[in-house]
Amino acid sequence: MGQRGRKPLEIRKNNPTGALVKRNYYIEEGHARALTVLSALTGKELSLLVNEAIGELIKKYQPMTEINLLRLKTIPKGEEAK
C-alpha cells in the first residue's frame, strides 16, 4: 500500500531551507480553474505556479518603490516604540 498523507511539496525539495507560510487568499473562479489546468499541463503543483506568479508581480512593481519588498522583516511585539 502507498504512503498516506500529504506528498512533500516540490518547493520544499527545491529549497529545503526556505520558509513556507500558509495563507488563504481569494481569487477569481476563472483564475482558479486556469491554474488547475496549467498545473495539470505543466506537471507543476499549484503552490509553485502561484509562487511564480507572485514573483512576477513583485518584479513588476518593485521598481516603483524604494522599499525592497523581499527583505521586509516583522518587528517583535514591544519593539514598535524603539
N, C-alpha and C positions, 0 to 999 in steps of 0.2 A: 504494500500500500504506500502511496506517496506521502510526502511530508505535509502535515496540516498547518494551517495558519497562514499568515501573510508571507508573500515572497519578499525577499530583500529588495529594496529599491535600487534601481540601476544607478541612481545618483550616488547612493552610498558606496557602490562598487567603484565608481569613477573617482570619487573624492571622499575617502574614508574619514578624513579629519574635518570635513566641512560640517558646519552646524545646520541642521534642518529644523525648520519651525513649521508646525502645523497651523494653518489659518483657514478660515472659512470666508469665502467671498461669493458674491452673487454675480453671475454673468448671464448674458442673454442666452436664451434657449438655443437659438441658432448657432451661436458660438460653441456651446457645449456639444451639440451634435457634430459640428465640423471638427472639433478636437477629437472626438471619439473616432470619427472616420480617419482623420490624419494619424491617430495612434495606431489604428489597425493597418493602414497603408505603409507606414514607416517602420512599424515594429517598436516604436519608442513608447514608453509609458507616459501617461498624461502629465505626471509631475515634471518630466523632462521637457515636454512641449511647453508647458506653462512657464517654467523657469527660462526657457529660451525666449519666449515672447516678452517676459518681464525684463530680461536682459536687453532686448532690443529697445523697449520703452525707455529704459534708463540711459542707453547710449543716445537716443534721440533727444531727450530733454536735459541731460546732464550739462551740455554746453550753455544752457540758458541760466545757470546758477553758478555761483562761486562755491557753493557747498558741495563737497564730494559725497554724493548720495550713497556710495558703497562703504564709506568709512564712518558713518554715524554710530555713536555709542550711546547707550542708555545711561542716565545719571542715577546712581543708587539713591534710595529714599534717604532724606535727611541732609543731602548734599546740595540741594537746589539753591539754598541761600548763600553758599560759599562763593 
